[in-house]
Amino acid sequence: MSIKPLIPVDVVIDSREDSKHPEFKTILTREGLRVAIRELPVGDFLIIAPPGGRSILVERKTVDDLANSIRDNRIWDQSKLLVEAAERDGHVALIIVEGDLERLEKYREWKIHSVLRVLDTLILDMNIPLLFTPSKNATIMWIAAKAKSLGKQEEKRVMRLRVEKKPMSLNERILYVAESIVGPVLARRLLAKFKTLRAIANASVYELMSVEGIGENRAQEIYSIFNTPWVEDRGE
């Protein structure tokens, strides 16, 4: 794994997060921060501290993202990977939950205490601090304020960030494709049952539903991914 120096920088934004939400870089730069765009192996943002301090590895989840990761049971693997990455590189792990949790009760008819049980497990059992923000703009402004509080740019002279991974094995690439469709937990269950991506693609909705954690709606979604013709978006 190569190590690439970033000198100096206040905030690193994951390239995938930046492609979906370019306003983070725009506003943070407007706030006087130096921002770098890199592919982070884990997390959405890295708020950098000067040498001797601890940078903050941030996973940002809207309440809908949170609900989806709870529904798919991905929340535990995601959180474990966040903690492991932070500990390995000497950072502090943080999960931001953005938005109103009451949306889950109002629009998804979830019991709010069930969601809180997941959150208290993250805090008390996995030792991951959670920060609740009301909106995307509030998240951006918190990142700006926190980055400034950690020190001046000139103090952040040497920051080494892991930006490249060793080439994935064929087995890892198969898992990566499956995870991009259903997340890490269900991907492993699907591959354990069907063995190959081709078999998953050829499975019926009924066969997909035989996998633990996959209901009718999710099975239909997976089936549609493999059986719906792709249409090029020409920006019309």
N, C-alpha and C positions, 0 to 999 in steps of 0.2 A: 504494500500500500504506500503510495507516494504522499509526501507531505508538502503542501504548497503554502508559502508564506503570504500573509496579507498584511501590508504595512502602510499606514495604520488604518484601522476600520472600527466603527462603532457597532454595527449590526450586520450580520450575515443573514440573508433571506434565502431559503431553499428555492431553487430555480423553478420547481413545480408550483410552489405557492406563488411565486412572482408571476408566473404565466397566467394564473387564475385571478390574481389580485394585484395588478401593477400599481395600484394606488398606495400600497404600503411604501414602496420605494420612493414614489413621488412625494408623498407627504413627509416621510422621514428625512429625505434630502432637503426639502423645503425648511425643515426644522433645524437645519445646520449639521446634520449627522452624515458621516461617510458610510455608505452602504455598499456591500458586496453581494453579488448574486452567485451562489454556488449550489451544487447539488449536495444537500446534507443527507448523509446516510439515514439519520433519524431526526425527527423534529421539523418545525417550520421556520424557526428563527433561532439565532444564536446571538445573544446580547453580550458583547465582549467587555471583560474587565481588564485592567492593566496587569502586568506581570505581578504575581503574588496574590492576586484576587481570584475569585471564582466567577467565571462567565456563566450565563444562564441559558440553558437549552430549553426552548419553549415549544410545546405542542399546542396549537390553536384548534379549538373545536367549537363550531357553532352548536347550538342546542340540537339542531337537526343532525349534524355530524355525530354528536354524542349519542343521539338516539339510534342512529344507524349502526354505530359500532357496538352499542349494547345489544341491539337486536341480533346482530350477526355474531355476537360473542367475541368480537375482535378487540374489544377494549382492553382485555387482560394482556394479550400478546403485545399490543401497541405500547401499553404502559410499561411492561417489562423491558421491552427494547429501549424505550426512552431512558429508563433508570440505568440500564446497563451501559448505554452509550455515555450518559452523563458521568457515571462513576469512572468509566475507563479513561475519559479525557479530563477528569477533574472539574467538571461543571456541576451546576445545580440544576436538577430537573424541575420543570414547572409545566402544569397544564392550565391553559386559559379556557374557561367555558364562557362563550360569548352569546348573550341573548337571554331571553326570559324562559326559565324552566317551566313556567305555567303553560307555555305553548304545547308542551308534551301532553299535559292534562287536557287542554282545550281541544287540540286538533288531532291528537293520536289516542286520546282516551287512556293514557297511561296513568297508573297510580303514582303520584309524586313521591310517596315514601319509598317506592321500589327504586326509583332513580336515585334518591338520596342514599339508599343502602349501597348502591354501586359507588357513589362518590365517597361515602365514609370508608369503604374498603380501600379505595385509592389513597385516602389520606392516612388512615390509621394503620392499615396492614401493609401497604406498599410504601408508606412514607413519602408520598408525592404531594407537594403542596398544590392547591388549586386556587386560581384567581378568577373571580367572576366579574365580567365586564358587561355593560348593557348593550354595546353596539360595536361594530367594526371600527368606527372612528375613535371610540373610547380605548379600544385595544391599541390602535396605532399611537395615540397620544401617551398611553402608559409606557409603551416601548420606548418612545422618544424620551420621556422623563426619566425612565430607569437607566437608559443608556448614558444620559448626561450625568446622572448621579454616580455612575461607576468611575468617572474620571474623564479627563480631557483627552482629545484625540492624540496629542503628542505623547501622552503617557502610555498609550496602547501601541507601543512600538513593534513588538513582535508577537504575532498571533499565528500559530501554526494549526491549520485545519486539515483534517483528513478529507480529501476530496475525491480520491480514486479508490476503487476496490479491485481486488484481484479478479481476473475474468471468471465469470460464473461457469460452473460445470454444467453439463447437459441436464443433470437432475435438478440443479438449482434453477436453470432457465425454465424447465417445465413447471416447477413450483411457482416461479415468478409470474408466469402467464396465468396460471390458475388463481393466484392471489389477486391479480389485477381485476379479476371478474367477481370473486366472492369474498376476498379477504383471507388472512392466514389460517384461521381455524377451519372454515368450511372447505378451503382449498385442499387441505390435508385429508379431510374426510372424503371428499369427492375422489381424490386420487387413490385413497386407500380402497375404495369400493370399485372404481372403474378402471384404475391402473394407468390409462392413457388419456391424453387430451382428446384424441379422436373418439374414444368411447364416451367421454362426457358429452362431446358435441353431438353424438348420435343417439344419446339417451332421450327417452320420452319424458314428458312432464311427470308422469306417474313414477317412472324409474328414478328420476331426480328426487322426488318426494320421499323415497325410501331412505335417504341419507338424513341422519339426525341433524336437526336444526334447519332443515329446508322445508318450508311450507309451500302451499300451492302458489302463492304470489311470487315467492322467490324462485321456485322451480320454473314458473312461466317466464320470468325475467331471464333466467339462464338460457332456457330454450330459445327465447327470442333473439338473444345475442348471437347464437350460432346459426339461426335460421332466417334472419331478416336480411335482405339484400342491402348492401352498403350503397349510399348515394352521395356523390361528391358534393360538398357544400361550395357553391360558386359565389357565395356572398350576396345572393339575390334576395 
